[in-house]
Amino acid sequence: MPTYDFPPDLRDAQLALHQTRASYEQYATTLPWPAEPMPGWEADKRRCHVG
């Protein structure tokens, strides 16, 4: 499998994206579950997956 030498700014941006998404998902798990379900809501209320 070939390897590529990506520019450092692109690698830094990708890392920042992953860190931001991880922080967002961690924060989202602390939010209360809605009292009334919205139409079409099918996710398990113990685990919320975004993406």
N, C-alpha and C positions, 0 to 999 in steps of 0.2 A: 504494500500500500504506500503510495507516495506521501511525502510530508511536504508541507508548504511553510514558507517563512512569511507569516502575516506581519503587517506593520504593527509596531508597539501600540500606537494609538487605537487601532482596531481591537487588539487584545484587551487593552485597558477599558474600552467602552463595553466590550462583551462581559468582562468581569463585573463592571459597575451594574450592568443590566441584571446579571444573576444575583448580585448582592441585594439590589433593590427589590427584585421579585421575592427573594427569600424573606426579606424584612416585611414586605407587604403581606405575604402568606402567614407569617408568624403573628403579625398584628391582627389579621382577619380572624384568626382562631380565638382571639380574646373578645370579639364582639358578640353580643347576645344574639341568640336565634330569634327571628321575628315571631311575634306573638300569633300573628295570623299568616298562614302560608299563602303565598302568591299563586295564582293560577299557573299550572305548568311546572311548578317547582318539584323536582324529582330527586334532589340530592339527599343523601343520608345526613340528618342534622348533626351527627357527631363529627363528620368529616366534610369539609368544604374544599373543593378543588377548583382553582381558577386556572383557566388556560385552555 
